[in-house]
Amino acid sequence: MAEKINDTAGKMTPFCRKIVHVNVKWRVIEKVSIFGDFFRFLWRKLVSCSTIIERPILYRRIVHRISSTSGDIFDGDVTTEPAVSSGRRFGSGSDSDLVSLKISLLGDCQTGKTTFVIKYVGDENQGFLEMTGLNLMDKTFYVQGVTISFSIWDVGGDEKRSKDHIPIACKDAVAILFMFDLTSRSTLNSVFGWYSKARKWNTTAIPILIGTKFDDFVRLPPNLQWTIVTQARAYAKVMNASLFFSSATHNINVNKIFKFILARLFNLPWKIDRNLTLGEPIIDYDS
């Protein structure tokens, strides 16, 4: 018995070290390197966009407008009004009421990141750029007369190819989504690695841990489901992250996650309850 306990303790050492590692406060090491003329152009375009930090007056106006109808916006999976519905497209007319928010997605290959984003942006995607190791997608919509533009950076899961994209994808992001496949525990174990890389370049973004392919997860034996749920909640706690289980195939919690980001950014009431019931899509966050 004593030998087993000692053996188990030895196996836990790397995991414990990872937990200690991700709690360390990261500082930005250096500015993002030049990635070519295109990236320089794209970067200038992004930093020129108005953000909630740079425009506090606009921020307060948005909070006031959204708060008046936040129950309609953030209760359930009701989608917000797309920016193209009234004939006005992103970039046309005055941008005085435009808020651009950058969101990054990180995770191993085959976790369903791109499928997840495509499900969210749908036909309203007004910009799509695909390159080796990085996809960029936009979704622009109205919230009480204010145009919100989500710029979503989907970093490929290949470690070698993603290495150069993580700095530019994470820098200045307001939220970082760490994705893993609910049916593959190895992708969950990799989350700490993605987390530590992201925090080198961004220490303020809202972290959200997302388990994908919930429709396949529910077919697993209950005891295995319980193990994965327990491990995911433990990881989320260490990362100080909210936890969502999702399915792009059945649109489970996809829209809710992005509305949750808006609610947190603008300090709005969130009406979706936490759900820790085994066999149902988990939603776990600090009140």
Sine and cosine of phi, psi and omega as CSV:
sin_phi,cos_phi,sin_psi,cos_psi,sin_omega,cos_omega
0.00,0.00,-0.70,0.71,0.00,-1.00
-0.88,0.47,-0.62,0.78,0.01,-1.00
-0.90,0.44,-0.63,0.78,0.02,-1.00
-0.90,0.43,-0.67,0.74,-0.01,-1.00
-0.90,0.44,-0.70,0.71,0.01,-1.00
-0.90,0.43,-0.61,0.79,0.01,-1.00
-0.91,0.41,-0.67,0.74,0.03,-1.00
-0.90,0.44,-0.68,0.73,0.00,-1.00
-0.88,0.48,-0.62,0.79,0.02,-1.00
-0.91,0.42,-0.60,0.80,0.02,-1.00
-0.94,0.34,-0.49,0.87,-0.04,-1.00
-0.98,0.20,-0.25,0.97,-0.09,-1.00
-0.84,0.54,-0.76,0.65,0.02,-1.00
-0.85,0.52,-0.63,0.78,-0.01,-1.00
-0.90,0.43,-0.69,0.72,0.02,-1.00
-0.89,0.46,-0.61,0.79,0.01,-1.00
-0.91,0.43,-0.60,0.80,0.03,-1.00
-0.90,0.43,-0.65,0.76,0.00,-1.00
-0.88,0.47,-0.70,0.71,0.03,-1.00
-0.90,0.44,-0.62,0.79,-0.04,-1.00
-0.89,0.45,-0.69,0.72,-0.07,-1.00
-0.97,0.23,-0.19,0.98,0.06,-1.00
-1.00,0.08,-0.21,0.98,0.00,-1.00
-0.95,0.33,0.67,-0.74,0.03,-1.00
-0.96,0.28,0.87,-0.49,0.00,-1.00
-1.00,0.01,0.54,-0.84,0.12,-0.99
-0.91,-0.42,0.48,-0.88,0.04,-1.00
-0.92,0.40,0.82,-0.57,-0.11,-0.99
-0.99,0.15,-0.71,0.70,-0.03,-1.00
-0.31,-0.95,0.24,-0.97,0.01,-1.00
-0.93,0.37,0.40,-0.92,-0.03,-1.00
-0.91,0.41,0.72,-0.70,0.01,-1.00
-0.93,0.37,0.26,-0.97,0.00,-1.00
-0.97,0.24,0.77,-0.63,-0.04,-1.00
-0.94,-0.35,0.41,0.91,0.01,-1.00
0.98,-0.22,0.20,-0.98,-0.06,-1.00
-0.86,0.51,-0.62,0.78,-0.05,-1.00
-0.91,0.41,-0.71,0.70,-0.01,-1.00
-0.92,0.40,-0.57,0.82,0.06,-1.00
-0.89,0.45,-0.67,0.74,0.02,-1.00
-0.90,0.43,-0.71,0.70,-0.03,-1.00
-0.90,0.44,-0.63,0.77,0.00,-1.00
-0.90,0.43,-0.69,0.73,0.02,-1.00
-0.88,0.48,-0.62,0.79,0.01,-1.00
-0.90,0.43,-0.66,0.76,-0.04,-1.00
-0.93,0.36,-0.74,0.67,-0.06,-1.00
-0.94,0.34,-0.33,0.95,0.03,-1.00
-0.98,0.20,-0.30,0.95,0.00,-1.00
-0.94,0.35,0.56,-0.83,0.00,-1.00
-0.96,0.29,0.68,-0.73,0.03,-1.00
-0.88,-0.48,0.25,-0.97,-0.04,-1.00
-0.93,0.37,-0.40,0.92,0.01,-1.00
-0.98,0.22,-0.62,0.78,-0.08,-1.00
-0.98,0.20,-0.31,0.95,-0.07,-1.00
-0.78,-0.62,0.97,0.26,-0.06,-1.00
-0.88,0.48,-0.52,0.85,0.01,-1.00
-0.91,0.42,-0.70,0.71,0.04,-1.00
-0.90,0.43,-0.62,0.78,0.02,-1.00
-0.84,0.54,-0.73,0.68,-0.02,-1.00
-0.91,0.42,-0.59,0.81,0.00,-1.00
-0.92,0.38,-0.62,0.78,0.03,-1.00
-0.91,0.42,-0.71,0.71,0.02,-1.00
-0.84,0.54,-0.69,0.73,-0.01,-1.00
-0.90,0.44,-0.70,0.72,-0.04,-1.00
-0.93,0.36,-0.73,0.68,-0.06,-1.00
-0.93,0.36,-0.60,0.80,-0.05,-1.00
-0.86,0.50,-0.50,0.87,-0.05,-1.00
-0.92,0.39,-0.42,0.91,0.00,-1.00
-0.75,-0.67,0.43,0.90,-0.09,-1.00
-0.89,0.46,-0.46,0.89,0.02,-1.00
-0.90,0.44,-0.62,0.79,0.02,-1.00
-0.95,0.32,-0.54,0.84,-0.10,-0.99
-0.99,0.16,-0.67,0.74,-0.19,-0.98
-0.96,-0.28,0.14,0.99,0.01,-1.00
-0.98,-0.18,0.94,-0.33,0.01,-1.00
1.00,0.10,-0.34,-0.94,-0.06,-1.00
-0.97,-0.24,0.50,0.87,0.04,-1.00
-0.93,0.37,0.81,-0.58,-0.04,-1.00
-0.99,0.16,0.51,-0.86,0.06,-1.00
-0.97,0.23,0.26,-0.97,-0.06,-1.00
-0.95,0.30,0.84,-0.54,-0.01,-1.00
-0.93,0.38,0.51,-0.86,-0.07,-1.00
-0.93,0.38,-0.31,0.95,-0.03,-1.00
-1.00,0.01,-0.09,1.00,-0.13,-0.99
-0.93,0.37,-0.47,0.88,-0.03,-1.00
-0.98,-0.22,0.18,0.98,0.02,-1.00
1.00,0.00,-0.08,1.00,0.02,-1.00
-0.99,-0.15,0.81,-0.59,-0.03,-1.00
-0.96,-0.26,0.38,-0.93,0.04,-1.00
-0.84,0.54,0.77,-0.64,0.03,-1.00
0.99,-0.13,-0.19,0.98,0.00,-1.00
-0.99,-0.14,0.51,-0.86,0.04,-1.00
0.94,0.34,-0.37,-0.93,-0.03,-1.00
-0.98,0.21,0.61,-0.79,0.04,-1.00
-0.96,-0.29,0.38,0.92,-0.06,-1.00
-0.92,0.40,-0.40,0.92,0.01,-1.00
-0.93,-0.37,0.49,0.87,-0.01,-1.00
-0.97,-0.23,0.76,-0.65,0.11,-0.99
-0.85,-0.53,0.86,-0.51,0.01,-1.00
-0.98,-0.20,0.82,-0.58,-0.05,-1.00
-0.85,-0.53,0.81,-0.59,-0.03,-1.00
-0.99,-0.12,0.76,-0.65,-0.01,-1.00
-0.79,-0.61,0.71,-0.70,-0.03,-1.00
-0.92,-0.39,0.57,-0.82,0.06,-1.00
-0.86,-0.52,0.79,-0.61,0.01,-1.00
-0.76,-0.65,0.51,-0.86,0.03,-1.00
0.32,-0.95,0.22,-0.98,-0.02,-1.00
-0.91,0.42,0.23,-0.97,0.11,-0.99
-0.88,0.47,0.48,-0.88,0.10,-1.00
0.90,0.43,0.40,0.92,0.08,-1.00
-1.00,-0.02,-0.14,0.99,0.04,-1.00
1.00,-0.01,0.38,0.92,-0.03,-1.00
-0.88,0.47,-0.78,0.63,-0.06,-1.00
-0.91,0.42,-0.66,0.75,0.04,-1.00
-0.88,0.47,-0.63,0.78,0.03,-1.00
-0.87,0.50,-0.73,0.68,-0.03,-1.00
-0.92,0.38,-0.69,0.73,-0.01,-1.00
-0.87,0.49,-0.63,0.78,0.05,-1.00
-0.88,0.48,-0.63,0.78,-0.01,-1.00
-0.95,0.30,-0.76,0.64,-0.08,-1.00
-0.96,0.29,-0.55,0.84,0.06,-1.00
0.81,0.59,-0.60,-0.80,-0.01,-1.00
-0.97,0.26,-0.15,0.99,-0.04,-1.00
-1.00,0.06,0.00,1.00,0.01,-1.00
-0.89,0.46,0.86,-0.51,-0.06,-1.00
-0.96,-0.27,0.15,0.99,0.05,-1.00
-0.22,-0.98,0.78,-0.63,0.01,-1.00
-0.64,-0.77,0.81,-0.59,0.02,-1.00
-0.71,-0.70,0.82,-0.57,-0.02,-1.00
-0.87,-0.49,0.77,-0.63,0.07,-1.00
-0.60,-0.80,0.09,-1.00,-0.04,-1.00
-0.89,0.46,0.92,-0.40,0.07,-1.00
1.00,0.09,0.05,1.00,-0.05,-1.00
-0.40,-0.92,0.76,-0.65,0.12,-0.99
-0.86,-0.50,0.68,-0.73,0.05,-1.00
-0.87,-0.49,0.80,-0.60,0.03,-1.00
-0.71,-0.70,0.53,-0.85,-0.01,-1.00
-0.87,-0.50,0.54,-0.84,0.20,-0.98
-0.66,-0.75,0.84,-0.55,-0.04,-1.00
-0.86,-0.52,0.71,-0.71,-0.05,-1.00
-0.47,-0.88,0.25,-0.97,0.03,-1.00
-0.99,-0.11,0.63,-0.78,0.17,-0.99
-0.73,-0.68,0.98,-0.22,0.01,-1.00
0.78,0.62,0.77,0.64,0.07,-1.00
0.99,0.14,-0.05,1.00,0.04,-1.00
-0.96,-0.27,0.72,-0.70,0.02,-1.00
-1.00,0.02,0.87,-0.49,0.06,-1.00
-0.96,-0.27,0.78,-0.63,0.03,-1.00
-0.87,-0.50,0.91,-0.42,0.11,-0.99
-1.00,0.02,0.86,-0.51,0.13,-0.99
-0.97,-0.23,0.95,-0.32,-0.16,-0.99
-0.97,-0.25,0.86,-0.51,-0.03,-1.00
-0.96,-0.28,0.94,-0.34,-0.04,-1.00
-0.98,-0.19,0.96,-0.28,-0.03,-1.00
-1.00,0.05,0.74,-0.67,0.01,-1.00
-0.87,0.49,0.46,-0.89,-0.09,-1.00
-0.99,0.10,-0.11,0.99,0.03,-1.00
-0.96,0.29,0.83,-0.55,-0.13,-0.99
-0.87,0.49,-0.68,0.73,-0.04,-1.00
-0.93,0.37,-0.70,0.71,-0.05,-1.00
-0.96,0.29,-0.52,0.85,-0.06,-1.00
-0.99,0.17,-0.27,0.96,-0.09,-1.00
-0.82,0.57,-0.68,0.73,-0.04,-1.00
-0.98,0.18,-0.30,0.95,-0.08,-1.00
-1.00,-0.06,-0.38,0.93,-0.07,-1.00
-0.86,0.51,-0.71,0.71,-0.02,-1.00
-0.85,0.52,-0.78,0.63,-0.06,-1.00
-0.95,0.32,-0.48,0.88,0.00,-1.00
-0.96,0.27,-0.58,0.81,-0.09,-1.00
-1.00,-0.01,-0.48,0.88,-0.07,-1.00
-0.89,0.45,0.78,-0.63,0.02,-1.00
0.94,0.33,0.16,0.99,0.07,-1.00
-0.95,0.30,0.60,-0.80,0.04,-1.00
-1.00,0.03,-0.32,0.95,0.04,-1.00
-0.50,-0.87,0.57,-0.82,0.07,-1.00
-0.82,-0.58,0.83,-0.56,0.00,-1.00
-0.99,-0.17,0.86,-0.51,0.02,-1.00
-0.98,-0.19,0.91,-0.40,-0.17,-0.99
-0.97,-0.23,0.60,-0.80,0.14,-0.99
-0.56,-0.83,0.41,-0.91,0.00,-1.00
-1.00,0.07,0.86,-0.52,-0.03,-1.00
-0.89,0.46,-0.33,0.95,0.00,-1.00
-0.99,-0.14,0.06,1.00,-0.02,-1.00
-0.73,-0.69,0.98,-0.22,-0.06,-1.00
-0.93,0.37,-0.39,0.92,0.02,-1.00
-0.90,0.43,-0.55,0.83,0.03,-1.00
-0.95,0.32,-0.49,0.87,0.08,-1.00
-0.95,0.31,-0.65,0.76,0.02,-1.00
-0.90,0.44,-0.42,0.91,-0.02,-1.00
-0.98,0.18,-0.20,0.98,-0.09,-1.00
-0.86,0.52,-0.63,0.78,-0.03,-1.00
-0.88,0.48,-0.59,0.81,0.03,-1.00
-0.90,0.43,-0.69,0.72,0.04,-1.00
-0.91,0.42,-0.62,0.78,-0.01,-1.00
-0.89,0.46,-0.73,0.68,-0.04,-1.00
-0.91,0.42,-0.60,0.80,0.03,-1.00
-0.92,0.40,-0.68,0.73,-0.03,-1.00
-0.91,0.42,-0.64,0.77,-0.06,-1.00
-0.94,0.34,-0.27,0.96,0.10,-0.99
-0.90,0.44,-0.52,0.86,-0.12,-0.99
-0.94,-0.34,-0.20,0.98,-0.03,-1.00
-0.40,-0.92,0.91,-0.41,-0.03,-1.00
-0.96,-0.26,-0.02,1.00,-0.10,-0.99
-0.92,-0.39,-0.25,0.97,-0.05,-1.00
-0.90,0.44,0.54,-0.84,0.06,-1.00
-0.94,0.35,0.86,-0.51,0.02,-1.00
-1.00,0.01,0.73,-0.68,0.05,-1.00
-0.73,-0.68,0.81,-0.59,0.04,-1.00
-0.99,-0.11,0.82,-0.57,-0.11,-0.99
-0.81,-0.58,0.85,-0.53,0.12,-0.99
-1.00,-0.06,0.83,-0.56,-0.04,-1.00
-0.99,-0.14,0.16,-0.99,0.08,-1.00
0.88,0.47,0.70,0.72,0.01,-1.00
-0.88,0.48,-0.51,0.86,0.01,-1.00
-0.89,0.46,-0.49,0.87,0.10,-1.00
-1.00,0.09,-0.53,0.85,-0.03,-1.00
-0.87,0.48,-0.63,0.77,-0.07,-1.00
-0.93,0.37,-0.21,0.98,0.05,-1.00
-1.00,0.08,-0.16,0.99,0.02,-1.00
-0.96,0.28,0.39,-0.92,0.06,-1.00
-0.85,0.52,0.58,-0.81,-0.04,-1.00
-0.81,0.58,-0.63,0.77,-0.03,-1.00
-0.91,0.41,-0.58,0.81,0.05,-1.00
-0.95,0.32,-0.62,0.79,0.08,-1.00
-0.85,0.52,-0.71,0.70,-0.02,-1.00
-0.87,0.49,-0.67,0.74,0.01,-1.00
-0.88,0.48,-0.69,0.72,-0.02,-1.00
-0.93,0.37,-0.67,0.75,0.03,-1.00
-0.87,0.49,-0.72,0.70,-0.01,-1.00
-0.88,0.47,-0.70,0.71,-0.01,-1.00
-0.91,0.41,-0.68,0.73,-0.01,-1.00
-0.89,0.45,-0.67,0.75,0.01,-1.00
-0.91,0.41,-0.60,0.80,0.04,-1.00
-0.91,0.41,-0.67,0.74,0.02,-1.00
-0.90,0.43,-0.69,0.72,-0.01,-1.00
-0.88,0.48,-0.62,0.79,0.00,-1.00
-0.90,0.43,-0.70,0.72,0.00,-1.00
-0.90,0.44,-0.61,0.79,-0.01,-1.00
-0.99,0.16,-0.09,1.00,-0.10,-0.99
0.83,0.55,0.67,0.75,-0.09,-1.00
-0.91,-0.42,0.44,-0.90,0.17,-0.99
-0.99,0.16,0.40,-0.92,-0.08,-1.00
-0.81,-0.58,0.77,-0.64,0.06,-1.00
-0.73,-0.68,0.69,-0.72,0.22,-0.98
-0.99,-0.14,0.67,-0.74,-0.11,-0.99
-0.63,-0.78,0.23,-0.97,0.12,-0.99
-0.56,-0.83,0.90,-0.44,0.05,-1.00
-0.94,0.34,-0.54,0.84,-0.01,-1.00
-0.87,0.50,-0.67,0.74,-0.03,-1.00
-0.95,-0.31,0.21,0.98,0.04,-1.00
0.80,0.60,0.75,0.67,0.01,-1.00
-1.00,-0.07,0.89,-0.45,0.07,-1.00
0.91,0.42,0.16,0.99,-0.01,-1.00
-0.93,0.38,-0.83,0.56,0.00,-1.00
-0.90,0.43,-0.59,0.80,-0.04,-1.00
-0.87,0.50,-0.60,0.80,-0.05,-1.00
-0.89,0.46,-0.69,0.72,-0.02,-1.00
-0.96,0.29,-0.52,0.85,0.09,-1.00
-0.94,0.35,-0.55,0.83,0.06,-1.00
-0.89,0.46,-0.64,0.77,0.04,-1.00
-0.88,0.47,-0.72,0.69,0.03,-1.00
-0.88,0.48,-0.67,0.74,-0.01,-1.00
-0.88,0.48,-0.65,0.76,0.00,-1.00
-0.94,0.33,-0.65,0.76,-0.03,-1.00
-0.91,0.42,-0.63,0.78,-0.09,-1.00
-0.96,-0.27,0.19,0.98,0.08,-1.00
0.83,0.56,0.74,0.67,-0.03,-1.00
-0.99,-0.15,0.44,-0.90,0.04,-1.00
-0.91,0.42,0.66,-0.75,-0.03,-1.00
-0.91,-0.42,0.87,-0.49,-0.17,-0.99
-0.99,-0.16,0.04,1.00,0.03,-1.00
-1.00,0.02,0.83,-0.55,-0.04,-1.00
-0.96,0.27,0.43,-0.90,0.14,-0.99
-0.91,0.42,0.56,-0.83,-0.01,-1.00
-0.71,-0.70,0.93,-0.36,0.00,-1.00
-0.91,-0.41,0.32,0.95,-0.04,-1.00
-0.97,0.25,0.82,-0.57,0.02,-1.00
-0.88,0.47,0.73,-0.69,-0.02,-1.00
1.00,-0.08,-0.12,0.99,0.06,-1.00
-0.89,-0.46,0.37,-0.93,-0.01,-1.00
-0.90,0.43,0.88,-0.47,-0.09,-1.00
-0.94,0.35,0.69,-0.72,0.19,-0.98
-0.73,-0.68,0.92,-0.40,-0.07,-1.00
-0.70,-0.72,0.86,-0.52,-0.01,-1.00
-0.42,-0.91,0.33,-0.94,0.06,-1.00
-0.97,0.23,0.70,-0.72,-0.01,-1.00
-0.91,0.40,0.00,0.00,0.00,0.00
